[in-house]
Amino acid sequence: MNIQFEAPDKVNGLMTITMETADYQPEVEKTLKDYRKRAQIPGFRPGQAPMGMIKRQFGTSVKVDVVNKLLGEKLYGYVQDNKIHMLGEPLPSEQQAQLDFESDQPLVFKFDIAVAPEFEAKLSGKDKVPFYNITVDDKLIDQQVEMYQSRAGHYDKVETFDPEQRDMLKGDLREVNGTIEVADAVLMPQYMKVEDQKKLFEGSKLGDIITWNPRKAYPESDVEVSSLLKIQKDEVKDHEGDFTFQITEISRFVKSEVNQELFDQTFGEGAVKDEKEFRQKIADQISQQFKADSDYKFLLDIREHMEKKVGKLEFPEAILKRVMLNNNKDKGADFVEKNFEASIKELAWHLIKEQLVSAQGIKIEDADLKETAKEAARAQFAQYGMSNIPDEYLENYAQEMLKKRENVDGLVDRAVDVKLTAALKNVVKLDEKEISLEDFQKMLQEK
């Protein structure tokens, strides 16, 4: 067997593999003998059919299978042994001649191979990269305190409806010129879309009867009207008249007081003793969340810095477009053309990042994956104001995440980013800047 690899421009590779009969025939003969032992041929006992008959029936297909298997092994073995940085999969070359598997002539296979461009991605203390520390001010802490107060709030029964409060009305709903009646219907007039309908409820008291029009109150939401009237969405058009609403209950939302009960509910019993500690705990919590945001922006800036430093990379575009089309057959050539430039940009960063990861000796172990999954779980719970989740629950949640294959690849990428970010912060010179959350978010949006 002869293997030749050419890449005169270093990125467009052509691999030629020539197979002689002697390369594959022993395996073909062995496979045909196994076929003969198992073949059920009419007129012959198992294993007794003439080998000539077996070869005529199965010889070519067995030869194709054996050659293809051997071809794959030799091709990928050569790529690995010769350290060819191949992008995507090898493609049958456009120079490939028609193959004749019926003859004993040498089989010549040609493959087009996209080779990664050669470049060097290095960072040192001479590289200056911005790092943004997001400031935690009293306004942010106040907002978080209020959020916790709202989560721990409750409803009190009151006598008079106040539209400025988060009052909720319960009552009996009846169609004026129809048959619909809904007991214990719930309304929050402050969320009505039309002002004149909303005003009908101002100053109302327990026992009052208000005549109003649901269809006019929610002119663009048949779903909301159908839910209120307990009818199907397509029936709303038949009930566009007035309804009466007799108020049987008015509930007003009351935020929790900032007290020990709120402290315990938020951070666990006894973890916080007073409001000062409570606010400090919240500040620490926000700072931890901001750290992840700062690290995320840092890695974006590392990418931008390295893309400028490395410069434009040369890629085998024609081959890569064929690879991309082969991977997106259902989307067609237009999809490839439209997305190719963005795909190449991501590929360039992927190759740069590979070198950075290798230079820092970063490896991802099972423990890293589990910790990354726990952090992801912790962040999800934090979005709902749940900050004191016991570690055993996070552990179980992480284990469930890791059972799903579709989650693992994303967690590996995240674990790599976390380790790479931590490592590079000790390599480059950090140009640290203080920034408000508002300005930080604005900066990300502009990017």
N, C-alpha and C positions, 0 to 999 in steps of 0.2 A: 504494500500500500504506500502510495506517495501523497504527501500533503505539502502544498505550497501556499504561502500567504504573501500577498503583495498589498502595500499601502503607500504608493509613491507620494501622495500628498498628506500622509499620516492620519487622515480621518476617513477616507473612503477605502475600505478594505475589500479584497477579493480573495476568497479561499477556494482552492482547487483540490479536490480529493479524488485520486484515481485508485479504483479498486480492481485488482486482478482476481481471476477465478479462485486462485489459491487462498485469497483473503477470507472468502466467505463460504467456499464449498464444503469444508469439513463440518461446519455448523448446519448447513443445509442438509447434508447426508444424515447427520445425527437426528435432526428434526423429522426427516422423512421416515427414518426407521421407527421413531416413536409413533408417527402417524400410522404406519403399517400395523403396529401392535394393537392399536385401538380402532382401526377402520372397520366399519361394518359394510362390507361389499357383498351384494347378492351373489350367491353361488360359491362363496369362499368362507371357510371358517375364520374367526377372528385371528389376525396375525399371519394368515396364510396367503393373502392376495399377492400376486406377483409385484415385485418392486417396480417393474416397468410401468404397470398400470397406476401405481401410486404416484410415480413421478409425472406421468401424463396428466393426472387429475389435480395434483396438488403442487407439483414442482415449482411452477412460476410464482404462485402466491406465497409459498414458503420462502423462495429466494428473495422476493420483495420485502417480506417481513424481516428476514435475517439481515439483509443489506441495510434497511432503514435503521434497525437497532444498532448495528455496528457503526453506521454513519454518524448517528447521534453521539455515541460514545467517543469516537475518534475526534469529531469536531470540537465538542466541549472539552475533551481532554487536552487537545492542542491549545485551545484558548487559555485554559487554566495553566498548563505547563509553561506557556510562553508569555504569560502575564499580559494578555491582550485585554485592554479595558473596553469590552464590548458594550454598546448601548442597545438595549432592546434585544430582539431575537434575530438570528441570521435569516436572510431571505433568499429563496432561490434566485440566482442571478439572471438578469435579462440576457446574459451571454450563454445561458444553459442550453445545450443541444438536446435533441430528442433522445431519450434513452431506450435501448432495446434489451429488455430483460429476458427475451427468448434466446438470445445468442450467448456465446461464451466470450465475446469481446470485452475488453476492459470497460468498466463503467466510470464515466468522468462526471463528477458533480461540481458545480460552481455555486458559491454563495456570496452574496453581497453582505458585508458586515460594516456596521456603523461603529467607528472607533472614537472613543472619547479624546478630545483635544488634550495636548500636553501643556501643562502650565503649573505654576507653583503658587500656592496660597499660604502665605506666612503672616503671622502677627507677632508683634513684640512690643516692648515698652515705648518704642518710638511712634507707635500708632495711637493717635488720640481719638477717642470715641466719646460722644456725649452720654451722660447718664442722668436721668431726671428723677429727683426725689420729690414726690408729691406731698405737699404740706397738708397736715390735718389741722384744720382750724375749728373754732367754736361753732361756726355755722354747720359744718358737717356733723359734728358731735350732736348738736341740737336736733338735726334732722333724724339722726339715728335713734336718739332718745325718744323722739316723737313717734317714730315707726314702732319701737318696742311698746310704747304706751298704747298705741292703736291696736297692736296685735293682742295685747292683754286686756283690751277694753271690754265693755259690756253694754247692754241696752237697759235703760230705765223706763218705766211706764210714766207718761206725762199726760196732761189734760188738753194742751193746746199745741197744734202743729206749728213749727217754726221752720220756714224754708231755708234759713241760714244754717240750721243744724242738720245733722245726718239723720233726720227723723224718718221713720218707717211707719206707714199706715197699713192697718189691716181692717177689712170691712167686707160688706156684702155688696156684690156688683150685680146690677139688674139692667137688662136691655129695656129701654123705654117703649119702643114699639116692636117688641120681639119676644122670644122665649128664653133667651140665655140668662141663666142665673148662676153666679159663682159665689159660694160662701167662703169666707176667710181669704179673699183675694188680697194680695200684698202689693202696695204701691210705694214708690219713692218719687214724688212729684218733681223734686229738684233735677231729676234726670230726664224729664220730658223735653222734647225737642222744640216745642212751640210755646212761646211766652204766654199767650192769652189762655191756653189750657192750664199752664203751670199756675197762673195767678188765681184761678178758680179755687185753689186749695189753701191760699194764704189766710192765716188767722182762723182756720177751721178748728172745731173742738170735737170731743167725743160725742157721738150721737148725731152730728151734723150729716145732712144728705147733700152731696154735691152732684149736680148734673154736668156731665162733661162728655167728650168724644174721644175714645181711645184711638180711633183711626187718624184724627187730626193731631192728637198729642204725639203720635209716633208715625209721621207720614211716610217715612222711608223704611220702616221695619215691620213687614208683615209677620216676621218670626216673633217679634216681641208682642204684637197684638194677639196672634194666635195662641201664644203661651199664656197670656193673661186671661183670655176668654175661654181657654180649654177647648179650642177647635183646631181643625186642620188649617194649614197655611192657605190652601186654595179656597177656603170658605170665608176668608176675611172680607172679600169683596161684597159678600152678601150681608155684612153686619157693619155698615159704615155710619149708622145713626148714633144718637145719643144714648148714654148709659147713666144710671144713678149709682152713687157709691156712698153707702152709709158707714161712717167710721165707727168701728167697734173697739179699736185699740190704737194708741199712738206710742211708739217706742223711740226713745232718743239714745243715740250712741254716746257713751261717756268714756273718754280715754282713762286708762289706768293712772293712778297717782304714782309719782316717783317715790316709791317706798321699798321696804324690805321684801315685800311680796313680789314686786316687779324684779328686784335684783335676783331673788332666788329663781324665779321663773325663767329669767333670761340666761343666767350663768351657772345655775345650780345652787343648791342650798348652802348658805354660808360662804360662798366664794367671794361675795362682795358685802362690805359692812355699811357703807354710806354712799351718798350721791357722788362725792369726790372720787371714790374708788370705782364707782359705776362708770363715770365719765372717762376715767383713765383706762378702764378695761375696754370700753368702746373705742377709745383712741388707739389702743394697741391693736385691736381687732381690725380697724380701718387701715392702720399702717401695714399690717400683714397682707391685707388684700391689695393695697397699693404697691407693695413690694413685687407682687406677681405682675402687676401692670407695668411697673418700671423695668422689670427684667424683660418683659415682652417687647417694650419699645427699644431696649438696649440691643436685643438680638436683631430687630429690624434695622437699627443703625449700623450694627456690625455687617449685616448683609449689604447695605448701601455702600459702606466703606470698602468692603472687599470687592464688590462689583466694579467700583471705580479703580481700585488698585490693580486688579487682574486685567481689566480691560475687556474688550469684545473678544469672545472666543469663537473660533471657526468650527462649525459643525457640518457633518455630511447631510445637508438638508434634504437632498433628493431621496436618500435611503431612509432618513428619519420620517419623512412624509409617508413613505410606503409602509413603514412600521406602524405609524399612527393610524393610517387608513386600515391596515390589517387588524388593528385592535378596536377599530370603530366601524366595522363593516356596515352596521345598520344605520350609521349617520352620514356616510358618504364623503366625497371629496370636498364639498363646500364646507363641511364642518371642520375638516383638517385645515383648509386654507384660512378659515376664520380664526381658528384657535392655535395655529402653529407658532406664531410669534410669542404668545404668552407661554406656550408649552416649552419653547426653547429657553425662555428667561428662567422658568422654574427649574429646568434641567441644569442650566449653568449654575444656579445657586445650589442645587443638590450636589453637584460635583465639587464646588468650593467647600461646602459644608462637610462633605466626606473627608476632605483633606484636613480640615480643622479638627474634626472629631478624632481622626487618626493621630494627628500631632499631639493631642492632649491625652491620648491613650484611653479614651472613653469606651467603656463596655457596659452593657446593660444586663444586670443580673435579675433573677426572680424577685429578690428583695426590693430592687429599684422599681420594678413593675408594680409590686404590691403597694409600695409607698405612694407611687404616682396615682394609683387607683383610689387610695384612701384620700389623697388630697383633692382629687376630682369629686369624690363623694362629699367631702367636707365643704367644698365650694358650692355644691348643689344645695346642701342643707342650709348653708349660710344665706343663700338667695331668699330663703323663706324665713329668715330671722332665727333659724335654729342653730345656735352656736355652742350648745353644751351637749352635743351628741356623744354618748359613751363610746369609748374606743372599740368595744366589742361589736357595736352596731356598724361602725365604719369598716371594721375588719370583715364582717359578713357581707356588707354591701360591695366591698372591693372584690371579695372572692366571687360574687355573682357576676360582676363586670368582667372578670378575667376568664370566666367560663365561655364567654361569647367571642368567637374568633374575630368578628367584625370590630370588637372593642380593642383587641390586643394591639393591632398595628398602630392605631391612634395613640394608645398609651405608650408604646415603644417610642414613637416620634416625640411625644411630650417628655418622656424621661430623658431622651437624648438632649432635647432643648434645655431642660433644667440643668443637666450636668454640664453641657457646653457653655451655657450662660455663666454658671458659677465659676468655671475654669477660666473663661476669657476675661472675666472681671479682674482676675489676678494677673493677666498677661498684658493687656493694653493699659494705656494711661487713661484713667477716667476723667472726663471733663464734667464734673458734677455741677448740676444746676437745680435750684429750688424752683418749684412751679406749682401753681394752684391746680386743683382738679379741673376746674372750668377750662383753664388754658391748656392743660394736658389733653383733655378730650377734644378741644378745638384743633390742636396740633395733629392728633391722630386722624381726625376727619379730613383735614387738609391734605394729609398724605394719601 
